Structures are given as C-alpha cells and as structure tokens.
C-alpha cells in the first residue's frame, strides 16, 4: 500500500508524466478519453453535502467533490461503478491557500466499493485540489471550484 504523501506525489507525477494539464481551474484525467461519470454519489460525506463537481475514472468509477454551504467544508469520495474484490483506491482533497502550503487529506487502501470520505475546512472562497484513484487509473484536478457556493 502506498503512503499518503506518495499517493499525492504519484498523482502529480502521473499528470506530469502523461502531458496532461494541471493548472488552476483545469481538470485533468489520467486516462485520455475517460468515461463519463457513471457511479452514483453514495452520500458518504453526510447530510448537508451537495455534489459540486465530479469526474469519471476511466470506466471504473467516479470521484465526487462535495460542499456543505453551512459549514464551508469540502469532501471527496471515490466510488466504483461496481463493487467487487478489493482494489487499491484513494480519495484526496486539499484547500489551496495563497499564504501557506496545505497538506492533502487522503484515504487510501484496498476497498470493495468506495474510498473516503475525506474532508477539508476553509473551502468557501478558496480553490480546491481533489483526486481519486481506482486501481491504476486516476483523476486529478488542481484549482477548481474557487468560488463560494450559494
């Protein structure tokens, strides 16, 4: 199993190594031609969270970015299209603050249906970096959802 810092570094390296773009506000899928999101959001983040962004991870599942407007927190969960034998999965999220380097919150391991939820505070008014991995496929987005949800 990969460590949390290794998982985020792998996501960044995978994006860099595939020639994909990881700029502010730009989504980057690690698999060219990623399938449209198919897995349904499972409510794992809890009550008050609404899906604000989502992306397919190849044909394996979907990573969901959610937001709770009453708490200002963001949450990420990676959901497989079909449950089955455990496979390596991860969900990660971090807030991009202008004045400090923030550490991503990551859950990773061998899962049968989903990874996460992982939460960050201070999401309101700040850009978010979020990612999901299923097996060898991943999705990485840095600098999206920068406004305040109303």
C-alpha positions, 0 to 999 in steps of 0.5 A: 500500500502506498503512503499518503504523501506518495499517493499525492506525489504519484498523482502529480507525477502521473499528470506530469508524466502523461502531458496532461494539464494541471493548472488552476481551474483545469481538470485533468484525467489520467486516462485520455478519453475517460468515461463519463461519470457513471457511479452514483454519489453514495452520500458518504460525506453526510447530510448537508453535502451537495455534489459540486463537481465530479469526474469519471475514472476511466470506466471504473468509477467516479470521484465526487467533490462535495460542499456543505454551504453551512459549514464551508467544508469540502469532501471527496469520495471515490466510488466504483461503478461496481463493487467487487474484490478489493482494489487499491483506491484513494480519495484526496482533497486539499484547500489551496491557500495563497499564504501557506502550503496545505497538506492533502487529506487522503484515504487510501487502501484496498476497498470493495466499493468506495474510498473516503470520505475525506474532508477539508475546512476553509473551502468557501472562497478558496480553490480546491485540489481533489483526486481519486484513484481506482486501481491504476487509473486516476483523476486529478484536478488542481484549482477548481471550484474557487468560488463560494457556493450559494 
